[in-house]
Amino acid sequence: MPERSENQGASGTPTFKGFAHPQGTGLTLSVRGCRWSLTLKTPDGGPYPPFEEYHQLEMTAADLQRFINGRGLDWKRQTGETGREELVAMDNGFSVHLTPALETPLDEAAMVAELEARLA
């Protein structure tokens, strides 16, 4: 089980909650108060066992930064696996996906700014 970080942000509560993909090929994070989710995937689709350790755990920005930096990335628009438009970038060897919630339009500037602010 991962060691919990003491840095929980200004509100004192974790911001992210992890949901590991089967066989540890990815980690999707819901983001408290946001209408988008963040997904980290291995570039080759192979397993990355540490993802499984974060399944159903609340995470702080410091916990997430064990995997990615999340700031200053070169975001590209693409159609995701579910057929919805999403933002994708590479960070620290992971494919990073920002996907808006259902019925929510993709707003690149707002989504990226929110992610960067939560990781600051």
Secondary structure, DSSP 8 states (H G I E B T S, - for coil): -----S---TTSS--EEEEE-GGGSEEEEEETT-SEEEEEE-TTS---GGGGGGTT-EE-HHHHTTT---SS---EEEE-TTS-EEEEEEETTEEEEEEE-TT----HHHHHHHHHHHH-
